[in-house]
Amino acid sequence: MTPEEQPEYRSADGKPMVATTPRDVVHIRLGSFALVATIGIGVLGFVAGLTWLTVLMALLTVAAIVDIALAVRRQSHARKGTTTEAG
């Protein structure tokens, strides 16, 4: 059975449940906020002609993407006993 065909677990409140840890959730949420911020500041730096700022924001964007990807990977390989509410 593929992950798409597996039934979604729900809590008593009806919220979706996933195998994750609070650490992974924080990494994904803060990483996505950082991703939006660094892209925005990088675009502003590009428009203003500040090459150093654009390069710095590009590096931070890559770091945020890697952090999110590692958190998602940890989440998908989590032990079955670490089910918590999603969101």
C-alpha positions, 0 to 999 in steps of 0.5 A: 500500500502506498502512502497516498492510499493509507488512511489518514489518522485523526485525533479525537478532535478530528485533527490530522495526525502524522508521525513527527516530533515538535522539533521537526514542526518547528524546523519546517515552520521557521524554515518556511518563514525564513525562506519567504523573508530571505527571498524577499530581502534578496529581491530587494537587494537585487533591485537596489544593486546590493550584490553582497546582500543578494548573495548573502540572502541566496546562501541563507535561502539555500540553508533554509531549503536544506534545513526544511528538507532534512526536517521532512526527511526526519519526519518521514523516517520517524518512529511509529510511536511519535504521532502528534497533531499536525499543525 
